[in-house]
Amino acid sequence: MSTGDPRLEILQGTLDMLILRTLLFGPAHGHAIAKSIERESAEALQVEHGSLYPALHRLVKRGMLSAKDGASENNRKSRYYSLTAKGRKCLLAESSKWDRFVEAISRVMKPAAS
Amino acid sequence: MDIHDELRDHIEHQTLENIEAGMAPAEARLAALRQFGNPLLVAEQAQEARTAWPLRSIERLWQDLVHTARLFAKAPSFVAIAVISIALGTGANIAIFSAADGLVLRPLAVSHPNELVSIGNQGRNTVFHWISASYPDYKDVRARARSFEDIAAYTSQRVGVAITRDTAPGVRFATVVSANFFQVMGLVPTMGRGFVADEDSAPGRDPVAVISYSTWRQEFGGAPDVVGRKLWVSGIEFTVIGVTPETFTGTDPTRLRQALYVPLAMWPRLMNAPGVNPLEDRSLRYLTLKGRLRPGITMRVAQAELDTVGSDLEHAYPATNKNEPLHIETELQYNVERHPLDSGAVALLSLLSMAVLAVACANVAGLLASRAPVRAREIALRLAIGAGRARLVRQLITESIAIALLGGAAGLGVGSIGILLLQQLHFPSDILTMPAFKMDQRALLFSLIIAMLSAFVFGLSPALQATRVNLSRALKNSDTSTDRRVRFTGRNALVAVQVALSLVVVTLSVYIFQVFEKDVVQGPGFRTTQIAKVTADPSQAGLSTAQQIDYVDKAFGAARRLPQAGHVSAISTVPLFYVQFSTLVPEGYPLPPGVDVITPNSGSIAEDYFATMEIPLLTGRDFRVTDNASAPLVAIVNEALASHYWPGQTALGKRLRKGSKDGAPIEIVGVAKNSKYLYIGEPTQEFVYFPFRQESRGELTLLMQTRGPSITGVAPLKEAVASVDRSVPLQDAHTIEMFFDAMARSLGRTTLIMVAAMGAIGLGLTMIGLYGLVSYAVSRRTREIGIRMAVGAAKEQVARMMLRQGMIPVWIGLATGSILSAVTLKMLPSIVPLGQRYDPRLYVLVLPCLVLITGLAALIPSNRASQVDPAVALRAD
C-alpha cells in the first residue's frame, strides 16, 4: 500500500456496512460492488480485493447476505449477492450507529480545525 | 461456482472494464491481474472467513500435518535420528522413574497418604538409619502431643498361619497394630469391621484378626462368610472380624507380604519370647508410629512439641530414654531412610537418565539447528508467495510436536523394555516380595514435555529468526554470516556438553560395573554353591525356648542322617536376605558424646556355621554346643567390628555389654573374616554372631552342604526337618545358588544392564551429535575446502583440518566431563552406600576409549571433506 496514493483506505469494520449499503439497491456481483463503492465515494475510497471477498463470504455465513449464481450483463456466469432481511436490519442499526459516531468525532475535531 | 471461479470472474470483469477504458486486451488483463494481487491468498482468506472455527482449525491442522509428513518423507534420516534420540532419552527416564516410583516414591494406598507423618527415636548403623519407638513411649506421646489428630502404631511380626487346626502352618507376616490403625490410615474394611479400642486394652485377651484381601482370596478362597471364621496364628485361635480393601497391600508394600492385622495387645503372645515384653519395655523400639497433624499445625510446631515430650521422657526414664530425642518425618523422608540402598540407586540412576535425556535433547537441538539454513530458505520462499507469519509458526510448532510425539511414542517402547527387565526381578521368598513395577505416567508426561520443549526451543528459534528476515531486509545481507558463526559455536557448545555428560555417565557406569563385578565374580565372602536351605520357626509352634533348641537339635540330626549331607548348620537370617540388629556397648571404647550404644548387624548361628558357609575364622574358636543358656555369654565378631573398637589389639577376651553399659557382659571368643551381609556392593559392615543357644530368635534357616547338586538336597532336607514336628512352620526351601542368583546376581545384573544401557545410549547419542556437527561443518564449508584444494592443499591436510576442528568440542567436553565426573564420584558415597572407593585408574580406561570413539565419529565425515572435488565445489551455489 503506497502512501503516495491520494485515495483512502476503508476504515476497519466499515467495509461490511458499505457492502450492505451498496446491495440496498439490488443484487450485485463482487466486482460491481467494489466498483459501486468506489464510484459512490467519487473514487475517494479504494476497495481491497483481499478484504472484499473474505468480507462477502463472512457476511453470507452470518446470514446478512445470500449468494446466487446468475448471468451477468455480458452473459457471463457470475455470483450475485443480495441483502437478506437480517442484513437489512443490520444495515439500519449500523448506519445509525455510524451517524452518531461521525457526529461525535466531528464534535471533537471541530475546535482543532477552527 | 466456487471461490476460484468467482475471483476469475472478478478479474474478467476488470479486464473488460480496462478494455473499455482503452487498453489493449493483453495489457488490460495484465493490469487486472496486477491490481487484484494474489488470488490464492484471497481465496484462502475467503474460505477461512466462511468456515466455522473448529472445522477451520481441524482443516488447518490437517494441512499442517500433511505438510509435515511430506517434509519428514523428504528428510528421513533427520527424522529417524531425532525420533530415536528422543525415544532413548524419554525411554530411559520412563524406566528409571518407574523404578523410583515402585521402590521409593509410591505412597501407601491409604487416604491422603502424603499427610501421614512418622514419629520416633532415631536409630542408625553403618548403612541404615530409621526412626522407631517403644510401646510405652508411644502411649505417652499419643496422650501428650496435641499437634496430632491421632497416632497409630504398628510393626511386623512373623507368625505361622493355618486356617484349620490340623493343617501345617505357613510362615506369614502379621502386622500388629494399635486399635486406631484403620481409622488413622483412613481405611474401611471391605467386609466386617476394624478394631475397637477395647480389643487393644488387655494384653493377650482378644484374639481377633483383620485379614488382608489376598489372604481372603488365597487362603479362604474368597469365601463370603469369612467374617466370624477361625484362623490359627502361631497356634492361637483367632476370629476373623474383617477384610482389608483390595487396594491396600500393606504398610510396606515394596517389601513385605502382610497377611493379617491383629491388635498390639496380642503381640507378646505371638512373639513367644519369654522375658521379653515389648508392651512394657521402653528399650524395645520396634514400633513404627504414623500420625496425622491437626489442621494448621506445621511440621516445625509438631517437632517443637515432640522435643518437649522427648526431653520429659528422658528425665523420667533416663535408663532407657537418655539421648533419645523424638523426631518427626514426612513419608518421603521415612521411605528414603528406610530403604537407603534403593533410594541411593534410584537417585543415581535418575541422575544418569537425566543426563542421557539432556544428551538426547542436545542432539535434537543440533539437528534442528543444522536444518535451520535449509528451513530459512523455504520459509523465505513461503513468506514471499504470501504465507502468513502465524501460519508458518503454526507449521513449525506442528513439526516440533510431531517429532516429540513420535519420539515419545517410541520412548514408551524403550521404557517398557526397561520395565519388563525390572519385572523379571523376583524374590525367592514366601514372605518377602519385590515392589510392583509399572509404567509411571508422570515420568512419561515429564519426558514428553522435556522432549517437546527442546524440539520447540531449538526448532522454533532459528525458524522465527528466519520469518523475521523478510521484515528487516536490510539486516539480511550484512548479518547472515555472523549469525551463522554464532549458531556454529552454539552447536560446538552442544557437542561439548554431550561429550561431558557422556563421560560422566560412562565413568559412573564403569565404576558401578566394577563394584558389582567384584562382589559377583569374587563372591560375597561366603559359599554360594552346593548348599540346600530351609527356614523353620519353632517359636511359632508354641514351643518354649528349651523346646525350640531341642527341636533344632533334632532337625540337625535328621539332616545329618541324609546321604547328601555335608556340614550342617543354621543362622537366624541368611546373609543378603534381611537385617537384624543388636544394641550393644563395647567395653573400653570411648563412644562419642551423645552416643550410648552401638547397633551393629547381628545374627544367631549354630555350631559349624563358619565351616558350612566357608567363612574363615581368623582367630579364636567356633561356638560349641556347651555355649548354652547356663554358660557365660559369648560372641564372635567380624574383623571390621574388632578393628573399629579394639584397633591394634586382639578382640579376643574383650567384652560387649548387652543393651546398655550396665547390661550383661558378652565375651568375644572369635573373629571372623568380613563378608557381605546386606547386599552386593555394600561397604564393609560390622557384624556380631551370637550362639543361638544363648540368643534364640525363633526363626532359623538350616543350611546343609550337599554332595552333588544342591537341588537334590532341597526336598529331602525339607522333609527331614518337617518330620521332626509337623506343627512348626517352614518356608523358603531353596538352593543357595537360586537364592544368591536372585538376591545378588540378577539384581546386580539388572542394575548393571540399566547403568550400561545409560552409558551406551549416552555415548551413542553423543557420537551421532558429533558426527552431525562435523558433517554439517564439511557441507557448509565445501566451497572453502574447494578453494583450499584448488590452491594446493592435500586431501589428507583438509581431512586433518576438519578432524582437528571437529575434535575441539570433544577436548572441551572431556576436560569439563573429567571434573564433573570426579565430583560426582566423590559425592557418590553420600548418595549410594557402596563399598568400593573409586579408583582414579578408571580414567585410564575410560578417557582413551572415549577419545577413540568420538574420534571415529568425527573422522568419517572429515574424510568426506577430502573427497571434495574443487571443480564441482567452486561451481556450486
Boltz contact constraints between the chains, C-beta under 6 A:
constraints:
  - contact:
      token1: [A, 30]
      token2: [B, 10]
      max_distance: 6.0
  - contact:
      token1: [A, 31]
      token2: [B, 10]
      max_distance: 6.0
  - contact:
      token1: [A, 31]
      token2: [B, 13]
      max_distance: 6.0
  - contact:
      token1: [A, 49]
      token2: [B, 36]
      max_distance: 6.0
  - contact:
      token1: [A, 49]
      token2: [B, 42]
      max_distance: 6.0
  - contact:
      token1: [A, 50]
      token2: [B, 37]
      max_distance: 6.0
  - contact:
      token1: [A, 50]
      token2: [B, 42]
      max_distance: 6.0
  - contact:
      token1: [A, 53]
      token2: [B, 42]
      max_distance: 6.0
  - contact:
      token1: [A, 53]
      token2: [B, 46]
      max_distance: 6.0
  - contact:
      token1: [A, 54]
      token2: [B, 45]
      max_distance: 6.0
  - contact:
      token1: [A, 54]
      token2: [B, 46]
      max_distance: 6.0
  - contact:
      token1: [A, 54]
      token2: [B, 49]
      max_distance: 6.0
  - contact:
      token1: [A, 57]
      token2: [B, 46]
      max_distance: 6.0
  - contact:
      token1: [A, 57]
      token2: [B, 49]
      max_distance: 6.0
  - contact:
      token1: [A, 57]
      token2: [B, 50]
      max_distance: 6.0
  - contact:
      token1: [A, 58]
      token2: [B, 49]
      max_distance: 6.0
  - contact:
      token1: [A, 61]
      token2: [B, 50]
      max_distance: 6.0
  - contact:
      token1: [A, 69]
      token2: [B, 1]
      max_distance: 6.0
  - contact:
      token1: [A, 78]
      token2: [B, 9]
      max_distance: 6.0
  - contact:
      token1: [A, 79]
      token2: [B, 1]
      max_distance: 6.0
  - contact:
      token1: [A, 79]
      token2: [B, 6]
      max_distance: 6.0
